[in-house]
Amino acid sequence: GKLVAFHRGSRNWAADSFIGNSFNKDVYGPIPEPVLTLIDTKRSKVLESWGKKRFYMPHGVTVDQHGNVWVTDVGLHQVLKFNFASDSDDPLELVLGVEFEDGTDKNHFCKPAGVKIAEDNGDIFVADGYCNQRVVRFDKNGEFVREYKDEQKPLNIVHSVALVEGLGLVCTVSREEGR
């Protein structure tokens, strides 16, 4: 009965938000208000808001079977895992990607759009497709496993990822081509 919303608050994706693939952090700092909100849908009540001055260009959110919240920030070029049920002062448990550095190797993303967590083994699948045209797979500890690409007809904006675990399938879209 709870909904996790990850939004951009007062931030708009403007023509000058990025210079090439780099977020224009000299003009646009972190978003001043909280951008992660937990909502009780049965009572239509905001339970908690979080993330003030931590994110730059929020994009994707998913919640895994253990209640961890995973988000992508295309400005940071990162995927972040939060465990809000932990007793820690900082619920951040895992970061994939290098802050404000885009790239094509196993340690970098370029505007990652979506993330999905495998239920059977906790593997992490990242739609890294605004620039890199791929899905990247990591194990549950964040160690690189492999990348998935269409070498014959590259995908144009890999925007999301879905898993059909019973069949061993990793599914994605080429948003700009409708495939």
N, C-alpha and C positions, 0 to 999 in steps of 0.2 A: 503493500500500500504506500510505498514511498517512491518519489521521483527525484532523480538527480538531473539538474539542469546546469549546463556549462554554456555560458553566453559571453558576449563581448562587452556587455555593459555599454558604456559611452563610446566605445571604439568602433569606428567604421573602417572597412577595407577600402581605402582611398587609392587614387591613381599613384600617389607618391608614398604609399605605405612600404613599398619595397623598392630598392634600387638594385636592379637585376634581381637576384634571388635573396639579397640581404635585407633584413628588416631595417627600416629607417628609424633606428632608435634615437638618433640625435634630434629628430623632430617629434617622434612619438615615444614617450616613455612607457613605463608599465601602466596598465589600466588601474585607475585610482580606486575603483569600488570592487567589492567582492564579486566574483564571476562564477563560483560554484555554489549552487543552492540546493538544499535538501528540502523537499516539500512532502508533507503528509497529504496524500491525495484524498483520503477519506474525510478529512476535516478541512481541506483546502487551506492549509496553514503552512507557512514557511517555518521550518524547524531550525535551520542553521544556514548561514552564508559564510563563505570562506574564499580566500584567494586575493584579497586586496593587495595591489601593487606587486603581484607575483607573475602575472601573465601579460603577454603582449598582443597575440592574435589567436585566441582560442579557436579550436576547430572541431575536434572530435571527442566523444566521450563514450565509455562503455563501463559496465560494472560486471566483474567476474563472479563466478559462483561462490566465492568466499566473501563477497561484499567489498572488495577492493575497487576503487575508482581509478580508471585509466583515462588520461586525457592526452590530446595532441595539441601542440601550440605551433602553428606554422611560422610564427615570428621567431620563436626560440629554436626551431628545427629540432624539437625534442618530443619524446613520449615520456610521460611521468605517471608513476603508480603511487596512489595514496591509500593508506590504511587508516581510516578515521576511527576504527574500533580499537586501535592500539592505545596504550597508555602514554606513549611518547608525546613530548611537546610538539614535535614536528611529524605529521603523518606521512611525509614523503618517504617512500621505501625504495624506489628504484627510478633511475633516470637513464634513458637511452638517447643517444645523440649528444652532440657537443653544442653548448649554448651559443647561439648566434652564428654558428659555423655550418654552412651547407656543404655537402659533399656526396660522393658516390660510393664510398667504401663501406666496410662493415661497421664502422663506428660513427658514421654521419648519415643524416637524412637531408632532404631538401623539401621543406614544407610538408611534413607527414600529415596526412589528412585523417586517417582512421586507424583503429587498433581493435583486435579481437583476441581473446584468450581461449586456448583450447581447454575444454573441460576435462579431457582424459589425462593430460600430462602437464598442463599449465604453460605450454609453449605460447609465445607471443608473436602475433602476426601483425605487421605494420604496413598499411597502404601508404607507400612513399612515392606518390605519383605526380605531384605538381611538376616536378623537374626530373625525377629519376625513373619513372615509368616501370615501377617494380613493387612487389610485395616482399618484405624482408621478414625472415623467421629467426627467432631467438628462443633459447630454452628458457625455462622458468626463472633462471638466475640472471638472464640478460646476456648470455653468451651467444654470439652469432652462430647460426646453424646453416642457413643458405638464403639465397634470394630467388624469387620467381620472376621471370620476364618472358615476354613474347618476342623472341629474337627475329621472327619472320615478319611480324607486323606489330611494331612497338605500340604499346598502349598509350593513349593520350589522356592524361590525368587519371591515374589510379586513385580513386576517391574513397573507396571503402573496401572492406574485406569481410567475407563470411566463410564459415567452415561447415562442411558436411562431414563430420568426423566419422560416422559409420561407414562412409565410402572413401575416406581418406582424401577428400577434395578441399582445395583452397580455391575460393571463388572471389573474383573481383570484377570491376567494371572499367571500361574505357569511356569515361564520362563524356568527353567531347565527341565521340563517335557513336555513342549509343550502343555499344557492344560490351 
